[in-house]
Amino acid sequence: MAGPLPLGEPAPVDGRLPSDLVIDASTSFSAYLHVPFCRVRCGYCDFNTYTSNELRGAKQEDYASTLITEIELARRVLSDAGELRPMDTVFFGGGTPTLLPAGDLARMLTAATDAFGLREGAEVTVEANPDTVTPAVAQTLAAAGVTRLSIGMQSAVPHVLAALDRTHEPANVQTAVEAARGAGLAVSVDLIYGAPGESLDDWRASLDAALALDPDHISAYALIIEDGTKLARQIRRGEVPEPSDDLQADMYELADRVLAEAGFEWYEVSNWSRPSRVSGTADNRSRHNLAYWRGTDWWGFGPGAHSHVAGLRWWNVKHPAAYAQRLAGGESPAAGTERPDDESRMLERVLLLSRIREGLVIAELPEANRTRVAGLIASGLVDAGAALGGRVQLTLKGRLLADAVVRELTD
């Protein structure tokens, strides 16, 4: 399970938004639907997820109905605030959303669409474990309005999957991709690099296997050791080696080169996309994740989910049982809320926008900080041509040292 929730102000029991909150109708609106169930907890994972013996009375079979109750609450709250907007993107994340019956996911999507509307051409993504995707599942999701499947491949190398405690059959990744393609869905595959015992050759094998699937989008994330996880304990006891920063940097550079040669273009530090040769879609970037990086509005449904509307943030209680109890009692599941000050919002804006290819507008920086861009260009961290056009865009070296760029551009 994830660590403690953030500190903040108590959230209103009825979930109402502050009366002085001004919602911009032109800002896009997204929905994140959290499904917190997993068959097995991966050793590296600190997400808010639960295996069957951790549910303490919460029932997977009741979950869709419970989450739909929060959707109904959200519609009332946003309607009272004077602004209902159709959803531009929807994302089912987890956990493993496809542990639920596909019909339950379809019901949740239908409820959200009925409540808010779904903009024409909206992106609707479901994360999936390869072992849980069949042609019937994919067809049901597509019929409900899902447009994109994000498949947790992580690695093609058995000993790397074992180090990550991933239990899926590697062969089922291709089966899941074929099922998604057969239903007309766009396909993304997720990879993780830097696992204990993984070599550069292992990582190249995973990249090659991912490309052989002909996906529209690839995410490649460096393994991060999170406090409280099984993997962190194993490293602390000396049972497995800690990931090497230098090796992870080599792996990132390899990924960027191999993916570029295959026609993929980076658009965020850990994400690459290309025009689809199957669906014909011109832009296969994850529009939902771009909504986060651009700081637009979204409502996060489910235990531990976070929301952001017009600068206001709030987060739900973590455990599925507590979440269900709140909603059954007619209360909001929100546990806390905050409105970051201007300084905090600027820091976050630099942190997020500097990570995406379109970059950060230099004029948005405090005037005293703008002169620092020249030093970042001289250090090879920021692209000189983009800076001349008024934006901070990271070079390959800058992507490897993105946190250092943020520190330099902020106080």
ZICOR-V858801 format. One record per pair of residues at least 12 apart in sequence whose ideal C-beta (glycine too) atoms are under 7 Angstrom apart, sorted by the first residue. I is the first residue (numbers start at 1). GAP is how many residues later the second one is. If there is no record, write none. Layout:
I;GAP / I;GAP
//
This chain:
1;47 / 1;48 / 1;49 / 2;44 / 2;45 / 2;46 / 2;302 / 2;316 / 3;43 / 3;225 / 5;310 / 5;313 / 5;330 / 5;331 / 6;309 / 6;330 / 8;328 / 8;329 / 8;330 / 9;327 / 9;328 / 9;329 / 10;326 / 11;303 / 11;321 / 11;323 / 11;324 / 11;325 / 11;326 / 12;320 / 13;318 / 13;319 / 14;318 / 15;58 / 15;62 / 15;317 / 15;319 / 16;61 / 16;64 / 17;60 / 17;64 / 17;292 / 17;295 / 18;294 / 21;60 / 21;289 / 21;291 / 22;288 / 23;58 / 23;60 / 23;286 / 23;287 / 24;286 / 25;58 / 25;60 / 27;269 / 27;270 / 28;60 / 28;263 / 28;268 / 28;269 / 29;56 / 29;58 / 29;59 / 29;268 / 29;269 / 30;57 / 30;58 / 30;59 / 30;60 / 30;258 / 30;261 / 30;266 / 30;268 / 31;56 / 31;59 / 31;81 / 31;267 / 31;268 / 31;270 / 32;59 / 32;61 / 32;266 / 32;268 / 32;269 / 32;273 / 33;34 / 33;57 / 33;59 / 33;75 / 33;268 / 33;269 / 34;59 / 34;60 / 34;61 / 34;266 / 34;267 / 34;268 / 34;269 / 34;270 / 34;271 / 35;57 / 35;59 / 35;60 / 35;61 / 35;62 / 35;65 / 35;267 / 36;12 / 36;13 / 36;14 / 36;58 / 36;59 / 36;266 / 36;267 / 36;284 / 37;12 / 37;13 / 37;23 / 37;57 / 37;58 / 37;59 / 37;62 / 38;13 / 38;57 / 38;58 / 39;12 / 39;60 / 40;125 / 40;127 / 42;122 / 42;123 / 42;124 / 43;121 / 43;122 / 43;186 / 43;187 / 43;188 / 44;120 / 44;179 / 44;185 / 44;187 / 45;184 / 46;180 / 46;182 / 46;183 / 47;48 / 48;255 / 48;256 / 48;270 / 49;45 / 49;46 / 50;270 / 55;265 / 55;266 / 56;263 / 56;265 / 57;264 / 58;262 / 58;263 / 58;266 / 60;40 / 62;262 / 63;37 / 64;36 / 64;40 / 64;43 / 64;44 / 66;257 / 66;258 / 66;261 / 67;41 / 67;234 / 67;235 / 68;39 / 68;40 / 68;43 / 69;258 / 70;231 / 70;257 / 70;263 / 71;40 / 71;41 / 71;44 / 71;230 / 72;43 / 73;259 / 74;41 / 74;225 / 75;40 / 75;41 / 84;32 / 85;31 / 86;30 / 86;31 / 86;32 / 86;33 / 87;25 / 87;29 / 87;30 / 87;31 / 87;32 / 87;35 / 88;31 / 88;34 / 88;199 / 88;203 / 89;33 / 89;34 / 89;198 / 89;199 / 89;202 / 90;19 / 90;22 / 90;32 / 90;34 / 91;34 / 91;197 / 92;13 / 92;33 / 92;34 / 92;35 / 93;34 / 94;33 / 96;33 / 96;36 / 97;29 / 97;30 / 97;31 / 98;28 / 98;30 / 98;31 / 98;34 / 98;35 / 98;39 / 99;33 / 102;35 / 102;38 / 102;39 / 103;37 / 105;21 / 105;36 / 106;34 / 106;35 / 106;38 / 109;15 / 109;35 / 109;36 / 110;34 / 113;32 / 118;27 / 123;24 / 123;25 / 123;164 / 123;165 / 124;21 / 124;22 / 124;23 / 124;24 / 125;23 / 125;25 / 125;163 / 126;15 / 126;20 / 126;23 / 127;23 / 127;25 / 128;21 / 128;22 / 128;23 / 128;24 / 128;48 / 129;23 / 129;39 / 130;21 / 130;22 / 130;23 / 130;38 / 130;42 / 130;43 / 130;46 / 131;37 / 131;38 / 131;41 / 133;43 / 133;46 / 133;47 / 134;45 / 135;44 / 135;47 / 138;41 / 138;42 / 138;44 / 138;45 / 138;47 / 139;44 / 142;41 / 142;42 / 142;43 / 146;39 / 147;38 / 147;39 / 148;37 / 148;38 / 148;40 / 149;31 / 149;36 / 149;38 / 150;38 / 150;40 / 151;22 / 151;25 / 151;26 / 151;36 / 151;37 / 151;38 / 151;39 / 152;38 / 153;20 / 153;36 / 153;37 / 153;38 / 153;57 / 154;12 / 154;36 / 154;37 / 154;38 / 155;36 / 155;37 / 155;51 / 156;14 / 156;49 / 156;50 / 156;53 / 157;45 / 157;48 / 157;49 / 158;12 / 159;38 / 160;35 / 160;38 / 160;42 / 163;32 / 163;33 / 163;34 / 164;28 / 164;31 / 173;40 / 174;39 / 177;36 / 181;97 / 186;30 / 186;90 / 186;93 / 186;95 / 186;98 / 187;28 / 187;29 / 188;27 / 188;28 / 188;29 / 188;30 / 188;31 / 188;98 / 189;21 / 189;24 / 189;26 / 189;29 / 190;29 / 191;15 / 191;19 / 191;27 / 191;28 / 191;29 / 192;29 / 192;31 / 193;27 / 193;29 / 193;30 / 193;55 / 193;58 / 194;28 / 194;29 / 194;49 / 194;53 / 194;54 / 194;57 / 195;28 / 196;44 / 196;45 / 200;50 / 200;51 / 200;54 / 203;48 / 203;51 / 204;50 / 207;48 / 207;51 / 211;51 / 214;63 / 216;57 / 216;58 / 216;60 / 216;65 / 216;68 / 217;56 / 217;67 / 217;69 / 218;41 / 218;46 / 218;54 / 219;51 / 219;52 / 220;35 / 220;50 / 221;49 / 222;26 / 222;30 / 223;20 / 225;17 / 225;18 / 249;151 / 252;148 / 253;143 / 256;140 / 259;13 / 266;91 / 267;18 / 267;89 / 267;90 / 268;21 / 268;25 / 268;87 / 268;88 / 269;86 / 269;130 / 269;133 / 271;15 / 271;18 / 273;12 / 290;66 / 293;59 / 293;60 / 293;62 / 293;63 / 295;54 / 295;57 / 297;12 / 297;13 / 302;14 / 303;13 / 303;14 / 303;15 / 303;16 / 303;17 / 303;20 / 304;12 / 304;14 / 311;28 / 312;25 / 312;27 / 313;24 / 313;25 / 314;20 / 314;22 / 314;23 / 315;19 / 315;20 / 315;21 / 316;17 / 316;18 / 316;19 / 317;16 / 317;18 / 347;63 / 350;56 / 350;59 / 350;60 / 351;55 / 354;38 / 354;40 / 354;48 / 354;51 / 354;52 / 355;47 / 357;36 / 359;27 / 359;32 / 359;33 / 359;34 / 360;31 / 360;32 / 361;29 / 361;30 / 362;25 / 362;28 / 362;29 / 362;30 / 363;27 / 365;44 / 369;40 / 369;41 / 372;36 / 372;37 / 373;14 / 373;19 / 376;29 / 376;32 / 380;15 / 380;17 / 381;13 / 381;14 / 381;16 / 381;17 / 381;20 / 381;24 / 382;12 / 382;13 / 382;16 / 382;23 / 383;12
//
